[in-house]
């Protein structure tokens, strides 16, 4: 993995949708596209476009299991990035409350956690 700099992280998280995806994945450990689509209440193409950018930045990694593609924090992220994401999450739970609630109410969820 290439070295991530603070400006790269800030640019990656500089979009509301990407920031929400990153923090939801940080919170839930792993989410699939359908879960993110439901949680953020946006179209699948928009989620996929942002996930591609998050993968290209090496913030997220993916794995395929059957028909599902799951996203998690990249296992080779520097510790400071993980700490930053967790700090952002801990300080901003209310910012994600509506997204988390939609995720918890999702029917036929592949990874129920709520």
C-alpha positions in Angstrom: 0.0 0.0 0.0 1.2 3.5 -0.8 1.7 5.9 2.1 -1.5 7.9 2.8 -1.0 11.6 3.6 -3.4 13.8 5.6 -4.3 15.8 2.5 -5.2 12.5 0.7 -7.4 11.4 3.5 -9.2 14.8 3.7 -9.8 14.8 -0.1 -11.1 11.3 0.1 -13.5 12.1 2.9 -14.3 15.6 1.5 -17.6 14.4 0.0 -20.6 13.8 2.3 -21.4 10.4 0.7 -17.8 9.1 0.9 -17.5 10.3 4.5 -20.7 8.6 5.5 -19.7 5.4 3.8 -16.3 5.4 5.5 -17.7 6.0 8.9 -20.5 3.5 8.5 -17.9 0.9 7.4 -15.7 1.9 10.4 -18.7 1.4 12.7 -20.1 -1.9 11.2 -16.7 -3.4 10.2 -18.1 -4.6 6.8 -21.0 -3.6 4.6 -22.2 -4.6 1.1 -23.4 -2.2 -1.6 -27.1 -3.0 -0.9 -26.6 -2.1 2.8 -25.0 1.2 1.9 -27.7 2.0 -0.7 -30.3 1.4 2.0 -28.5 3.3 4.7 -27.7 6.3 2.6 -30.9 6.2 0.7 -29.2 6.9 -2.6 -29.0 5.0 -5.9 -26.7 2.0 -6.4 -24.7 3.6 -9.2 -23.9 6.6 -6.9 -22.8 4.3 -4.1 -20.7 2.2 -6.5 -19.0 5.3 -7.9 -18.0 6.5 -4.4 -16.9 3.0 -3.4 -14.6 2.9 -6.4 -13.0 6.2 -5.3 -12.6 4.8 -1.7 -11.0 1.7 -3.1 -8.7 3.7 -5.4 -7.6 5.8 -2.4 -6.8 2.5 -0.6 -9.2 3.5 2.3 -11.5 0.5 1.6 -10.9 -3.0 0.4 -13.5 -5.4 -1.0 -14.2 -9.1 -1.1 -16.7 -11.1 -3.1 -18.8 -13.8 -1.5 -21.3 -15.3 -3.9 -23.4 -12.5 -5.3 -22.3 -10.0 -2.6 -19.4 -7.6 -2.6 -18.4 -6.6 0.9 -16.4 -3.5 1.8 -14.2 -3.0 4.9 -11.4 -0.7 5.9 -8.2 -1.6 4.0 -6.2 -4.0 6.3 -2.9 -2.1 5.5 -4.2 1.4 6.5 -1.7 3.3 8.7 -2.8 3.3 12.4 -3.2 7.1 12.3 -5.9 6.8 9.6 -7.8 4.2 11.6 -7.5 6.3 14.8 -8.7 9.4 12.8 -11.7 7.5 11.5 -12.6 6.1 14.9 -12.3 9.6 16.5 -14.5 11.1 13.8 -17.1 8.3 14.4 -17.0 8.6 18.2 -17.5 12.4 18.0 -20.2 12.3 15.4 -22.6 9.4 16.1 -25.6 11.7 15.7 -24.5 12.6 12.2 -24.9 9.0 11.2 -28.0 8.2 13.3 -30.5 8.4 10.4 -28.2 6.2 8.2 -27.7 3.7 11.0 -31.4 3.5 11.7 -32.2 2.8 8.0 -29.5 0.1 8.1 -31.1 -1.5 11.1 -34.5 -1.5 9.5 -33.3 -3.1 6.3 -35.1 -6.3 5.5 -33.2 -9.3 4.1 -30.0 -7.8 5.2 -27.0 -10.1 4.3 -25.1 -9.1 7.6 -27.7 -8.3 10.2 -26.1 -6.6 13.2 -28.8 -4.5 14.8 
